Every structure is written in structure tokens, then in C-alpha cells.
């Protein structure tokens, strides 16, 4: 292999140009830091967790830490829309469905307020395509909606470059050497900076292992399923068709979520919030005949809750989650090398919070007091993560 040809020194280097790394670079450039954003794949790509057209955004969160972060996130999304001169958010509202005693649903209700609860009759009246079994309730989040994911990723990268940032794609990181200046060697260059942020999604574990840090990160391959409406518009159009999250289901410990027809006309996105363990390098190599147990689970759910949809998916795509055991993020410094910052484990619910995550990773890298508490996202909650010296 030819020796790397590019050499440069920056104020900051960010590894990973998904939505989290791109927002981190955006905030660093906003702070007038000469920043390099590295991506191993040629952009745009669909190998990670930030591709596709749609993600849910919501205020409804059972965990208080995320609920407190969401107003800031909405504000920063609006700021990006203004800077990029494009719309990134469609307000549809969001319904959280489930049994009234479910802790997750109760947490959402508590953080939103009691007046946001809908009974089955009210829900059916407002959204005829969405059925609620007897004994279940719904919590209404009027701020919820859809983020246009691919457009958002492109927008934040474009603004980053307009602020003077450097984005180099198609460069895989080969080696990270800690020090007062961190040295990052890629397939095409050697770069140095006094601060490094690693936000490499499912590849984060492989980058951290040589640095003596073994985080409990589990990449999962997710079936992203689209279901045809039996009659076009049967679930409502525009604001009449909300996003939804179903929690506390008897048939699965994991939730099911859905978004209105955006990617494909007449196809509604309904997915299981879980998947199968996978090596991210092997994600697209699924042998023919591999079973998809989530699809049977989703078909059963649709028969009960969404009778206006066909019960076999029209399109099945794949995406990656990178989960922590508690499904909370990791936003912290390396325990041994304090100028190496880590953002990881976004567990399938991080996209909406990326503007705040990027701000927090930027603040950590600059040695500032974070604008939101990062205590819930500390590496120290995983004893033994730092297992071997470099």
C-alpha cells in the first residue's frame, strides 16, 4: 500500500461523518476551530446509521435527561434550517401507545403533562387509521414529527464546509496515536490535532480497542420496513397522519415505531426498535433465506393497530443501531487520554438529539463545562471498560 500522502495539523479532528460527528464538527467550526472531519466511506453512503429520508423527532421522552435536552435540540435544528436555507422538519405530531401502567408511557406522560392523554375513542376520532386495543391509552406529543434525515446530514456538512471546515471522505482510519497532539493515520494521510472526537458509530469499538478502551457497544442490523396502504391516504395525509411509538407490548420487550408516507408514495414506515447482532463490515452480506422474525412480529402488530395497511412489507431495507446495554448514550472523555472524546451508543434514538450531542462533544473537547449534564452518559457506568494499557 502506498504511503499516506496528505499531512496537516488542525485544531480538532472528528472521526465519523454521520449525523453526530457532522454536528460535532459543525459546532467546532462555529467556534472558529480549524476542524477536519474524516469519513471512511465515500459520501453519500448507506453503510451506517444516518442515511435514509426520515427519522422521528419528539419531545416525549420517559428519561428526564433527554426530555431536558429536546428544547435545545429543536432550537438548534431550526438554526440549521435557517443557515442552510432549507426545511428539515415536518410537524405531524406523535402518538405514544401502550398500557396505562407501562413505565415508559407513564414517563412520557409525566414529562409532557396529564392533559396529553387520549383514550381509544378520542384517538380513533382524530386518527381513524390508528386503532387502540381495549385497555390501552395514548399520549399525544404535538411537537413530534419527521426529520428529513438525508437532507439534514447534507445540510450540516454543507454549513460546516462553508465555515471553513475540511471534510475528507473515502479515508479509513488505520491508527490513532495519543499524545499532547493526537496523530491520526488514514489510508490517504497523516493528521495531527490537540483534540480528537471519535463518533464512528458501529466502528467505534474497533477504533477504541487499540487505545485500551473496550466499551460494551453492540451493533445491530435493523429491518427498515415499508407497508402499503390498502387504499391510498387511508391513514390520512399530511398532518392527519402522525408518527407513533408503541411501548409495553406483550409480544416484545422492545418498542415498535412508525412514520407517515414520505420515502415511498403510499408506503408507511413501521419498524421494530430492535435487530440482530452483526459485524458492521458484514451488514450487507445477508445469506439468502435468512429469517426475519421481526417481520412476523410487525405483521401481527399491523393487523391489530393499523388495519389500513397490508400485512406483508412492500420494501425491506437495513440500517445499523449501535446499542449500549442500557440504551443510553456515551458522551465522555477517554479515561486515560483526556483530549480524546467519545460519542457512541446512540441505540437507535440519537438522530433527533444530534445537534445537542454535537454541542456537548464540542464543549468536552474544548475543556468547557457542558451545557447539559453528561453524568448519565459517563463511561464509568461500565466497570472494567479500561482493561489494558496502550
Secondary structure as GFF3:
##gff-version 3
##sequence-region A 1 390
A	DSSP	beta_strand	6	10	.	.	.	ID=ss1
A	DSSP	beta_strand	12	15	.	.	.	ID=ss2
A	DSSP	alpha_helix	19	30	.	.	.	ID=ss3
A	DSSP	beta_strand	35	38	.	.	.	ID=ss4
A	DSSP	beta_strand	54	57	.	.	.	ID=ss5
A	DSSP	alpha_helix	64	84	.	.	.	ID=ss6
A	DSSP	beta_strand	89	91	.	.	.	ID=ss7
A	DSSP	beta_strand	94	99	.	.	.	ID=ss8
A	DSSP	alpha_helix	103	112	.	.	.	ID=ss9
A	DSSP	three_ten_helix	114	116	.	.	.	ID=ss10
A	DSSP	beta_strand	117	118	.	.	.	ID=ss11
A	DSSP	alpha_helix	120	126	.	.	.	ID=ss12
A	DSSP	beta_strand	136	141	.	.	.	ID=ss13
A	DSSP	beta_strand	145	148	.	.	.	ID=ss14
A	DSSP	alpha_helix	149	162	.	.	.	ID=ss15
A	DSSP	beta_strand	166	168	.	.	.	ID=ss16
A	DSSP	beta_strand	173	177	.	.	.	ID=ss17
A	DSSP	beta_strand	182	186	.	.	.	ID=ss18
A	DSSP	beta_strand	189	193	.	.	.	ID=ss19
A	DSSP	beta_strand	196	198	.	.	.	ID=ss20
A	DSSP	three_ten_helix	201	203	.	.	.	ID=ss21
A	DSSP	alpha_helix	204	209	.	.	.	ID=ss22
A	DSSP	beta_strand	218	228	.	.	.	ID=ss23
A	DSSP	three_ten_helix	238	240	.	.	.	ID=ss24
A	DSSP	beta_strand	243	246	.	.	.	ID=ss25
A	DSSP	beta_strand	256	259	.	.	.	ID=ss26
A	DSSP	beta_strand	267	272	.	.	.	ID=ss27
A	DSSP	beta_strand	276	277	.	.	.	ID=ss28
A	DSSP	three_ten_helix	280	282	.	.	.	ID=ss29
A	DSSP	alpha_helix	293	305	.	.	.	ID=ss30
A	DSSP	beta_strand	315	323	.	.	.	ID=ss31
A	DSSP	beta_strand	330	333	.	.	.	ID=ss32
A	DSSP	beta_strand	340	344	.	.	.	ID=ss33
A	DSSP	three_ten_helix	351	353	.	.	.	ID=ss34
A	DSSP	alpha_helix	354	365	.	.	.	ID=ss35
A	DSSP	three_ten_helix	375	377	.	.	.	ID=ss36
A	DSSP	three_ten_helix	379	381	.	.	.	ID=ss37
###
